Amino acid sequence: MVACDFQNTSKENTINHKPVQEFYGTTEPFAKEAIYFVMTDRFVDGDPSNNQLDQGGEWPTFDLPLVGENGETANVGYMGGDLKGVLNNGQYISDMGFTAVWLTPILDNPDQAFSGGEPIEFGGAFKDGGKTGYHGYWANNFYQIDEHYPSQNLGYKEYTQQMRQQYGLKSVFDIVANHGSPSFGMPNDQPKFGELYDIDGKLVADHQNLKPEELDSNNPLHALFRHTPDIMQLSNLDDRNTKLQEYLIGSYLYWIEQGADAFRIDTIKHVPHEFWKRMSDQIRAKHPGFFMFGESFDYNANFLAQHTLVKNGAISVLDFVGKQAIVATFENPESDYADLEEYLYLTHGPYANPYDLATFYDNHDMPRMNATDNGFIDANNWLFTSRGIPVLYQGSELGFMRGKAEHQGNRNYLGQSNIELAKGHNIHNALTKIVNTRKNVPALQSGLQVNLELAGNKAAFYRVLVKDGVSQIALVLLNKSEQETNFLIEKYMQAGSWVSQMSDDNLSITESSLNLQTSVAAHGVQVWLRQGPISDPLLIDELQRLMDNK
């Protein structure tokens, strides 16, 4: 009898100590973040003393409006946004549930509007004449912050520290490698245009207002440029040059020391993979696991995915394929959730890992999503529950300038008044609920996505995470119709307590009735969470299939 008891105890111990099978979408730590994207100059003017109102002389830089035929305006001058304006609204960003803020580049840009190129007009594109570097992408010193952004006792290092300490917000730093400022085509050579300065303020390169083909290989000041054009009149930096590599990579390391937690890489496809592999190796040698995602403006998943491969630097990318599908779906009330399934690439996809992609539906370089309030609410409910690391562009929380392209209002100044308006906006209110739900549920951050139904106005899927002591199944139910809609979930359903993450409801599912029935409000979302081990063999088989093929 004693021997029998001993054997039973041993058997139980053996079962209890059997390694738990792990299921997860990604182990990337940054997957838990939700990113709020700020166009630094166009967010909030927290410190008017740094606006440089008189800068530029005959080529002024502040408040340069473009006016359309119907009185609509855009602007290509500086508008006053700065680090203090972002810091002052750290609580606002954090309250929405965001955990990281991506700023457009804060590097030093020229102090005049550009006199060369084709003049920009309202609604125009790919023209730089008359524009300033308000966007930050015309760097002339990759180590120096532009004078428009800091305040007394608030440089970038102090900003990152205070954002982290006061609001729990990480900082995503925007880097560039393919180009500097506009560099030729000026009637008269302008200061800082086509020039590069080092960390000590020493001039190390100067295009000297010459066309790329006119550059002299024997001139040391021309050595860091390619002799072929890139985009418009922008200086085409020569990534093959070892001195330029050291200059750029050194600057990236410098900004990490100032508090950058991750990088967003501008125009990544304009620079060969070899540079990014060298760069990522050097960055991660000093900062293991440092997260980076690039902007490869392309709608071909196979092309985008090349950047994510280890041999090319293991750099994630913004999911442009997903962006295209999300916009098409949520701008159109008659759309079908089924149209979103393909871009997810949950199995057999080209990406190193689809769960590491930065997902979004609009940004500063393309027309904002032109959806109704409900369309934005539906898009956000999808964005913050489906796979990937979600990114939201400033102003989308109130449908700011919806449908407007770059020089039609996309980049217009948001300002404190709009932020105050946003706090009572229905898009903002719904967004806050779903972003904070994601923030509180690890399965929504890095769990495998198991699609149950994507059809018409209904979407239902699980996010499953079993790793490092966490065992969760989150059931996501989405309804983008105008009517309350019933859901009956039977597939892979497990018995147990399912707790609503967006209300006080909970459901007890028994073995005798393995289904979850509920009604989801028009343009609503429900997230049900079950904690505990997974026992359903069919679900385990499906999770293993997803693990093996993601």
Secondary structure as UniProt FT lines:
FT   HELIX           2..16
FT   HELIX           29..32
FT   STRAND          35..38
FT   HELIX           40..42
FT   HELIX           48..50
FT   TURN            53..58
FT   STRAND          65..67
FT   TURN            69..70
FT   STRAND          73..75
FT   HELIX           83..87
FT   TURN            88..89
FT   HELIX           90..95
FT   TURN            96..97
FT   STRAND          100..103
FT   STRAND          107..108
FT   TURN            122..123
FT   TURN            134..135
FT   STRAND          141..145
FT   TURN            147..148
FT   TURN            152..153
FT   HELIX           156..167
FT   STRAND          170..175
FT   STRAND          179..182
FT   TURN            191..194
FT   STRAND          195..197
FT   TURN            199..200
FT   STRAND          203..206
FT   HELIX           212..214
FT   TURN            217..218
FT   HELIX           220..222
FT   TURN            223..224
FT   TURN            232..233
FT   STRAND          234..237
FT   TURN            239..240
FT   HELIX           242..257
FT   TURN            258..259
FT   STRAND          262..265
FT   TURN            266..267
FT   HELIX           268..270
FT   HELIX           273..286
FT   TURN            288..289
FT   STRAND          291..294
FT   HELIX           301..305
FT   HELIX           306..308
FT   HELIX           310..312
FT   STRAND          316..318
FT   HELIX           320..330
FT   TURN            333..334
FT   HELIX           337..340
FT   HELIX           341..344
FT   HELIX           354..356
FT   STRAND          358..359
FT   TURN            364..365
FT   HELIX           373..383
FT   TURN            384..385
FT   STRAND          389..393
FT   TURN            394..395
FT   HELIX           396..398
FT   TURN            399..403
FT   HELIX           406..410
FT   HELIX           415..422
FT   TURN            423..424
FT   HELIX           426..440
FT   HELIX           442..446
FT   STRAND          448..455
FT   TURN            456..457
FT   STRAND          458..467
FT   TURN            468..469
FT   STRAND          470..479
FT   STRAND          485..489
FT   TURN            491..492
FT   STRAND          496..500
FT   STRAND          506..510
FT   TURN            511..512
FT   STRAND          516..520
FT   TURN            522..523
FT   STRAND          524..531
FT   HELIX           537..549
//
